Amino acid sequence: MATRKKKTPPQIRIGIGGWTYEPWRGSFYPEGLAQKRELEYASRKLTSIEVNGTFYGSQKPATFVKWHDETPDDFVFSLKAPRYATNRRVLSEAGETIERFFASGVLELKDKLGPINWQFAPTKQFNADDFEGFLQLLPERVDGRAIRHAVEVRHESFRDEAFVALARKHGVAIVVAGDSKYPQIADPTAPFVYARIMGTEEGQRLGYAAKQLDAWTERARVWSSGGIPDGLETVAKPPAKETPRDVFLYVISGFKTLNPAAGIAMIERLNDAKA
């Protein structure tokens, strides 16, 4: 009789965008830390990192191997997909670019490959037929590995029930824009939630006030349990069933120097609640 595989409980991962940023040297990174060890250091303070470099150009397979080997076993990278796939007039013609991206070595991250963030320009408007054509191009699996996709849309026209329905149909997450100038669409549409919060301020020691850190940490917990947090904007009716979800929350933009501090503060809150 075959044994049933134990289901992994949902994970909450909190991180930042990238790890190479000069103002972090001496504020986040200790004085004198060699630059080649910055990923090693950051990956032990945070639980995920969103890679921006893959948006602008392809990386070598050896680079993904290096990232994999320098980070802890339970660390996860989210990758921004190439702009050549999303910054185009006809999205449903992006097939070759998508295939090249997945053939570029990203699978060398193995179990550390997290969601792919397909980010669209603020000028890109919602066209249901073309957007569904694009979603149909996103592979569910590559070389036997399940791939998770998130779409970051930044035009008001996407605040449409038809868009939410498309994302749910294809199991693709809609990136939640937090403390941002972009439209917020916090509808859960996938087995995971992907949030990017952009409100850190120079005047706050940890980037956010304690009340805000508490609020975003609690939202992550609610998402993880399958609920929809209060205080966020949704477009469509919620799913009929609450399903526990993995959560990926990144502190992005804002006063970037303090983004690591905000991320670490939320991880500490999550750990304190477990203790």
C-alpha positions as CSV (number, residue, x, y, z in Angstrom):
1,M,0.0,0.0,0.0
2,A,1.5,3.4,-1.1
3,T,2.0,5.9,1.7
4,R,0.4,9.3,1.3
5,K,2.9,12.1,0.9
6,K,2.6,14.5,3.8
7,K,1.3,17.9,2.8
8,T,3.6,20.8,3.5
9,P,2.0,23.5,5.5
10,P,1.8,26.9,3.8
11,Q,5.0,29.0,4.0
12,I,5.2,32.8,4.5
13,R,8.3,34.2,2.9
14,I,9.4,37.8,3.3
15,G,12.1,39.5,1.4
16,I,13.4,42.4,-0.6
17,G,14.3,43.2,-4.3
18,G,17.8,42.2,-5.1
19,W,20.8,42.3,-2.8
20,T,23.3,44.6,-4.5
21,Y,22.6,48.2,-3.4
22,E,25.4,50.5,-2.2
23,P,23.5,52.2,0.6
24,W,23.0,48.8,2.3
25,R,26.7,48.6,2.9
26,G,27.2,49.6,6.4
27,S,23.4,49.9,7.1
28,F,22.2,46.4,6.3
29,Y,25.5,44.7,5.5
30,P,28.2,44.8,8.2
31,E,31.2,47.1,7.5
32,G,33.9,45.3,5.7
33,L,31.7,42.5,4.4
34,A,33.0,41.4,1.0
35,Q,30.6,42.2,-1.8
36,K,30.8,38.6,-3.1
37,R,29.3,37.5,0.3
38,E,26.3,39.9,0.2
39,L,23.8,37.3,-1.1
40,E,25.1,34.8,1.5
41,Y,24.4,37.3,4.2
42,A,21.0,38.6,2.9
43,S,19.7,35.1,2.4
44,R,20.3,34.3,6.1
45,K,18.4,37.4,7.3
46,L,15.4,37.2,4.9
47,T,13.6,34.2,3.5
48,S,13.2,35.2,-0.1
49,I,14.6,37.7,-2.7
50,E,13.0,39.0,-5.8
51,V,15.5,39.1,-8.6
52,N,15.2,42.2,-10.9
53,G,18.1,41.5,-13.2
54,T,16.3,38.8,-15.1
55,F,13.8,41.5,-16.2
56,Y,16.5,43.3,-18.2
57,G,18.5,40.4,-19.6
58,S,19.2,36.7,-19.4
59,Q,21.7,35.3,-16.8
60,K,24.1,32.4,-17.4
61,P,23.2,29.0,-16.1
62,A,26.3,29.1,-13.9
63,T,24.9,32.2,-12.2
64,F,21.8,30.4,-11.1
65,V,23.9,27.5,-9.8
66,K,26.0,30.0,-7.8
67,W,22.9,31.6,-6.3
68,H,21.5,28.2,-5.4
69,D,24.7,27.1,-3.7
70,E,25.2,30.3,-1.7
71,T,21.8,30.3,0.0
72,P,20.2,28.2,2.7
73,D,18.3,25.0,1.8
74,D,14.9,26.6,2.5
75,F,15.6,29.9,0.7
76,V,13.5,30.9,-2.4
77,F,14.1,33.3,-5.3
78,S,11.3,34.9,-7.2
79,L,12.4,36.0,-10.7
80,K,11.0,38.9,-12.7
81,A,10.4,37.6,-16.2
82,P,12.0,39.3,-19.2
83,R,10.5,42.6,-20.2
84,Y,10.6,41.4,-23.8
85,A,7.7,39.1,-23.0
86,T,5.5,41.7,-21.3
87,N,6.4,45.0,-23.0
88,R,4.9,44.3,-26.3
89,R,1.7,45.3,-28.2
90,V,0.5,41.7,-28.7
91,L,1.0,39.7,-25.6
92,S,-0.1,36.4,-27.2
93,E,3.0,36.6,-29.5
94,A,5.4,36.2,-26.6
95,G,5.8,32.5,-26.8
96,E,9.4,32.3,-28.1
97,T,10.6,34.8,-25.5
98,I,8.9,32.8,-22.7
99,E,10.5,29.6,-24.0
100,R,14.0,31.2,-24.1
101,F,13.6,32.4,-20.6
102,F,12.9,28.9,-19.2
103,A,15.7,27.5,-21.3
104,S,18.2,30.1,-20.0
105,G,19.2,28.2,-16.8
106,V,16.5,29.3,-14.3
107,L,15.8,25.6,-13.4
108,E,19.3,25.4,-12.0
109,L,17.7,27.0,-8.9
110,K,15.9,23.7,-8.4
111,D,13.7,23.8,-5.3
112,K,14.8,27.4,-4.7
113,L,12.9,28.6,-7.8
114,G,9.9,30.5,-6.6
115,P,7.2,32.4,-8.5
116,I,7.9,34.2,-11.8
117,N,6.7,37.8,-11.7
118,W,5.5,38.9,-15.1
119,Q,5.5,42.7,-14.7
120,F,3.6,44.9,-17.2
121,A,4.1,48.6,-18.0
122,P,1.7,51.1,-16.4
123,T,0.5,52.0,-19.9
124,K,-0.5,48.4,-20.7
125,Q,-4.3,48.1,-20.7
126,F,-6.5,45.1,-20.2
127,N,-7.6,43.3,-23.3
128,A,-9.3,40.0,-22.3
129,D,-8.6,38.0,-25.5
130,D,-5.0,39.0,-25.7
131,F,-4.3,38.6,-22.0
132,E,-5.9,35.1,-22.0
133,G,-3.7,34.3,-25.0
134,F,-0.7,35.3,-22.9
135,L,-1.7,33.3,-19.9
136,Q,-2.1,30.2,-22.1
137,L,1.6,30.6,-23.0
138,L,2.7,30.3,-19.4
139,P,3.9,26.7,-18.7
140,E,2.5,24.8,-15.8
141,R,5.6,22.6,-15.7
142,V,9.0,22.8,-17.3
143,D,11.2,19.6,-17.3
144,G,8.9,18.1,-14.7
145,R,9.1,21.1,-12.3
146,A,5.9,22.9,-11.4
147,I,6.1,26.7,-12.2
148,R,4.2,29.3,-10.3
149,H,3.3,32.5,-12.1
150,A,2.2,36.0,-10.9
151,V,1.2,38.9,-13.1
152,E,1.9,42.5,-12.0
153,V,-0.6,44.7,-13.8
154,R,-0.4,48.5,-13.3
155,H,-3.2,50.0,-15.3
156,E,-6.6,50.9,-13.8
157,S,-8.4,48.9,-16.6
158,F,-7.3,45.7,-14.9
159,R,-9.7,46.4,-12.1
160,D,-12.2,44.2,-13.9
161,E,-14.0,41.1,-12.8
162,A,-13.1,39.5,-16.2
163,F,-9.4,39.9,-15.4
164,V,-9.8,38.3,-12.0
165,A,-11.8,35.4,-13.5
166,L,-9.0,34.8,-16.1
167,A,-6.3,34.8,-13.5
168,R,-8.4,32.2,-11.4
169,K,-9.0,30.1,-14.5
170,H,-5.3,29.8,-15.1
171,G,-4.2,29.6,-11.5
172,V,-2.0,32.7,-11.8
173,A,-1.6,35.1,-8.9
174,I,-2.3,38.8,-9.2
175,V,0.5,40.8,-7.6
176,V,-0.9,42.8,-4.7
177,A,0.4,46.4,-4.8
178,G,0.7,47.7,-1.3
179,D,1.2,51.4,-0.3
180,S,1.6,52.1,-3.9
181,K,0.4,54.5,-6.7
182,Y,-0.6,51.4,-8.7
183,P,-4.1,49.9,-8.6
184,Q,-4.6,47.4,-5.8
185,I,-6.2,44.1,-6.8
186,A,-6.0,41.9,-3.7
187,D,-8.3,39.1,-5.0
188,P,-6.8,35.6,-4.4
189,T,-6.5,33.8,-7.7
190,A,-3.8,31.1,-7.2
191,P,-2.5,28.7,-4.6
192,F,-0.2,31.4,-3.4
193,V,-0.2,35.2,-2.8
194,Y,2.4,37.5,-4.1
195,A,2.6,41.0,-2.6
196,R,4.9,44.0,-3.1
197,I,4.7,46.7,-0.6
198,M,6.3,50.1,-1.4
199,G,5.7,52.4,1.6
200,T,9.0,52.5,3.6
201,E,9.9,56.0,4.8
202,E,13.2,57.5,5.8
203,G,11.8,58.9,9.1
204,Q,11.0,55.4,10.4
205,R,13.8,53.4,12.0
206,L,12.4,50.1,10.5
207,G,11.1,51.7,7.3
208,Y,7.5,51.4,8.5
209,A,5.9,52.4,11.8
210,A,5.3,49.5,14.2
211,K,1.5,49.6,13.5
212,Q,2.1,49.2,9.8
213,L,4.5,46.3,10.3
214,D,2.0,44.6,12.5
215,A,-0.7,45.1,9.9
216,W,1.3,43.7,7.0
217,T,2.4,40.7,9.1
218,E,-1.2,40.0,10.1
219,R,-2.2,40.2,6.4
220,A,0.4,37.6,5.5
221,R,-1.0,35.3,8.3
222,V,-4.6,35.8,7.0
223,W,-3.5,35.0,3.4
224,S,-1.6,32.0,4.6
225,S,-4.7,30.6,6.4
226,G,-6.8,31.1,3.3
227,G,-8.6,34.3,4.2
228,I,-8.7,37.7,2.7
229,P,-7.3,40.5,4.9
230,D,-9.3,43.5,5.9
231,G,-8.4,46.9,4.5
232,L,-7.4,45.8,1.0
233,E,-9.2,46.5,-2.3
234,T,-10.7,43.6,-4.2
235,V,-12.6,43.5,-7.4
236,A,-14.6,40.2,-7.6
237,K,-16.4,37.9,-5.2
238,P,-14.1,35.8,-3.0
239,P,-13.6,32.1,-3.7
240,A,-16.3,29.9,-2.2
241,K,-13.7,27.9,-0.2
242,E,-10.8,29.2,1.9
243,T,-7.6,27.4,0.9
244,P,-4.3,27.8,2.8
245,R,-1.8,29.5,0.6
246,D,2.0,30.2,0.5
247,V,2.7,33.9,0.8
248,F,5.6,35.8,-0.8
249,L,5.8,39.4,0.5
250,Y,8.5,41.8,-0.8
251,V,9.4,45.2,0.6
252,I,10.2,47.1,-2.6
253,S,10.9,50.7,-3.6
254,G,9.9,53.4,-1.0
255,F,13.0,54.4,1.0
256,K,15.0,51.4,-0.2
257,T,17.8,51.8,2.3
258,L,15.4,50.6,5.1
259,N,13.7,47.8,3.1
260,P,15.8,45.0,4.7
261,A,15.0,46.4,8.2
262,A,11.3,46.2,7.5
263,G,11.5,42.7,6.1
264,I,13.5,41.5,9.1
265,A,11.0,43.1,11.5
266,M,8.1,41.2,9.9
267,I,10.0,37.9,10.0
268,E,10.7,38.5,13.7
269,R,7.0,39.1,14.3
270,L,6.1,35.9,12.6
271,N,8.7,34.0,14.6
272,D,7.6,35.6,17.9
273,A,4.0,34.4,17.2
274,K,5.3,30.8,16.7
275,A,7.3,30.8,19.9
